[in-house]
Amino acid sequence: MAAKIPAKPSTPRLSELPVDGHFGEFGGQFVPEILIPALKELERVYKEISVRFDFQSELKALRADYGGRPTPLYFAKRLTEYANGARIFLKREDLVHGGAHALNNALGQALLARAMGKRRVIAETGSGQHGVAVAMACAVLGLHAEIYMGARDIERQKANVQRIQLLGATVHPVTSGSQTLKDAINEALRDWATNVPTTYYLIGSAVGPHPYPMIVRDFQRVIGDELKGQLLRREQRLPDLVVACVGGGSNAIGTFYPFVNDEKVQFLGVESSGAAALCHGSIGVLHGAKTFVLQDEHGSIGETHSIAAGLDYPAVGPEHALYKKLGRAEYITVSDQEALEGFRLLARCEGILPSLEAAHAIYAGVQRAQRMKRDQIVVITLSGRGEKDLETVVQHDAHAALE
Amino acid sequence: MMLTQRLSKRFEEVHSRREAALIGYIMVGEPEFSRTLEYIGALESGGVDIVELGVPFTDPIADDPILQAAHGRALRQGVNVHTVFQLVRELRKNSELPVLLMTYYNPICRLGEESFARRCSEAGVDGVIIPDLPIEEAASWVNQARKYGLARIFFVTPETDNERVKRICEYASGFVYLVSRYGTTGPSETLAPTVLPLLERVKPLLPEDLKVAVGFGLTTRAHIEAVVRAGADGVIVASALAARITEGASPEALADYVRELKAGTRRTV
């Protein structure tokens, strides 16, 4: 008698998501009809090409020789002594070429764009790190990059704007709405709808319509995959807690996802208190996905205010929305003031200037480590370096000195 | 429940007069909330057969800068879905003009699809156009819209292949909104080269009870004549009207412009 084929379990494991473009009730493709065929084509090409040996080996080589991977997993001895609790490790994504985790995704998607024959690449950027990464990836692969950036972000991340331009990309200032990341995405979507036959939209976070949240996660999971291997080799065990900051949530999902089936590994996502879609939002639809969104009672999207431009976003990736709903990850907020404290702490204890985004994770991770046992391990993803934020930090200190 | 009679009857009436339906757009709150009804009256007196009311949203990704500005002004006046329903109820006291709402999905999601559909029906709305709700995400909305007799208007674009057009027809009722070109809404000097081939391709795929209306970029009488000649059952003018209202056009001036556009919908022998 033939063996019975076991029925497919009705609820897929978290690691098997998305199914039909959805993470549970979240995700989907809430975009204008004109973009749907392009999204379907992207998904088809991605599924076909990304598993091919030549694609993977080219990506791996670029990540290693161009991007500087693998990044170290650093035992932060003095930060651990300061916390006087769990041992703290830092996953050093600040050491990736360009200064942040953004290049992991930008290289992967730029390779996809080239494989699809699209030589014009558009992207949005908040902090400018994704813009820099896209400009680099396009330069190295011979593609043309145009970056949408909110006028307010251009003002506070000037150094990154100059870097993007020096790397040969064009920066389009966005003056609509709140003039931050949200509005840059709106403008990029409008450009894409206009130029969809010739243009690849290289989204920088794990947000947007399917298949982007999946693609970005898959290209960022290198963070979690590497740190898992590094910690196993060094300590022969998994971490008790992994911590990452969450704006759209790409470095966080890249950190969490490889551990999603390791039930004993806890996830802590850290939002900015002025832009906390998961902690303060409700279910809605923004930029093509159903997720948690900051909005008013009538469905108008709320304005956000974070000292970290990369976290200044009123929604969040749909996979985080599901992790929150299921309790797989815990999400908390950190204020601007606390993030600055995290910034200074890491600078003085370890000689590392974190980006203000990553400083949120540092602050929360240290707080949490203080309450944990000495034989436990916390890994904090240090998603970017702080050079881009020096002006903001210095100005803040000057204001504080006056008051 | 049957589709609202107002919309299907209006298409029959204009068809029997050998015309296409002129669908005119106005953002609720333009030029200011207290005058929107007066301007809807101007659209109707100029010859608009169906009015499309914009529901403001903070992030209108399918809209051009003229309409984006109108969204912003409306929001600053406190216009929301409830004030839109209130305005439609007011309009219904003495008008049988078919009313379509043009709204992004989030305000519907926030209120709940069922509640939104019910309130539309109670207020006297005849159909809903949702620019960021493709058929992939529309199954539950279609059920609610069907239950409350609202026309379910979906888009067809130059990127939509024939097989997908047929699938869209299964979800749609009233008419399909044929997007003339790539990009956002917005007035245009010339008719997009994509529109006539698209209309020619799509028209034979539509079931008999489903009309086709063309929108995006229609600005002049000549544009309208060209798409009506090519078989459009309706034409949608949005940004060109919004631009005139923004520039301070009086209701009379707006009606004159509408009259000119409406003349383009008459089929010559």
Contacts between the chains, C-beta under 8 A, distances in Angstrom:
chain1	res1	chain2	res2	distance
A	21	B	136	7.3
A	28	B	136	7.0
A	28	B	137	5.2
A	29	B	134	6.2
A	29	B	136	5.2
A	29	B	137	6.4
A	30	B	105	5.6
A	30	B	132	4.9
A	30	B	133	6.4
A	30	B	134	7.7
A	30	B	137	5.6
A	31	B	61	7.7
A	31	B	132	5.8
A	31	B	134	6.8
A	32	B	61	7.0
A	32	B	62	4.9
A	32	B	131	5.4
A	32	B	132	6.0
A	32	B	134	7.5
A	32	B	155	6.9
A	32	B	157	7.9
A	33	B	134	5.2
A	33	B	154	7.1
A	33	B	155	3.9
A	33	B	156	7.0
A	33	B	157	5.2
A	33	B	159	7.7
A	33	B	160	6.4
A	33	B	168	7.9
A	33	B	179	7.1
A	34	B	155	7.5
A	34	B	157	4.2
A	34	B	158	7.6
A	34	B	159	5.4
A	34	B	179	6.3
A	34	B	182	6.6
A	34	B	183	8.0
A	35	B	159	7.9
A	36	B	134	5.0
A	36	B	136	7.1
A	36	B	159	7.6
A	36	B	160	7.8
A	36	B	164	7.8
A	37	B	159	4.5
A	37	B	160	6.8
A	37	B	161	7.0
A	37	B	164	7.4
A	38	B	159	7.1
A	176	B	65	7.6
A	176	B	68	5.9
A	177	B	58	6.5
A	177	B	59	6.9
A	177	B	72	8.0
A	182	B	59	6.7
A	183	B	59	7.8
A	186	B	59	5.4
A	186	B	60	7.9
A	186	B	61	5.1
A	189	B	61	4.7
A	190	B	61	6.1
A	190	B	62	7.7
A	190	B	183	7.2
A	190	B	184	5.2
A	193	B	61	7.8
A	193	B	62	7.1
A	193	B	182	6.5
A	193	B	183	5.5
A	193	B	184	6.4
A	194	B	182	5.1
A	194	B	183	3.5
A	194	B	184	7.0
A	195	B	182	7.0
A	196	B	159	6.5
A	196	B	182	6.5
A	197	B	159	8.0
A	197	B	182	7.7
A	282	B	110	7.9
A	283	B	109	7.3
A	284	B	106	5.1
A	284	B	109	5.6
A	284	B	110	6.1
A	285	B	105	5.1
A	285	B	106	4.8
A	285	B	109	5.2
A	285	B	132	7.3
A	286	B	59	6.6
A	286	B	106	6.7
A	287	B	59	7.7
A	287	B	61	7.7
A	288	B	132	7.4
A	290	B	109	7.3
A	293	B	106	7.3
A	295	B	106	6.9
A	295	B	110	6.5
A	297	B	110	7.3
A	298	B	80	3.7
A	298	B	81	6.0
A	298	B	82	7.3
A	298	B	107	6.0
A	298	B	110	6.5
A	298	B	111	7.9
A	299	B	57	7.4
A	299	B	80	7.9
A	299	B	81	7.5
A	299	B	106	4.4
A	299	B	107	3.6
A	299	B	108	7.6
A	299	B	109	6.7
A	299	B	110	3.4
A	299	B	111	7.1
A	300	B	56	7.9
A	300	B	57	6.9
A	300	B	58	4.8
A	300	B	75	6.2
A	300	B	80	7.4
A	300	B	107	7.8
A	301	B	57	8.0
A	301	B	58	4.3
A	301	B	59	5.5
A	301	B	106	7.2
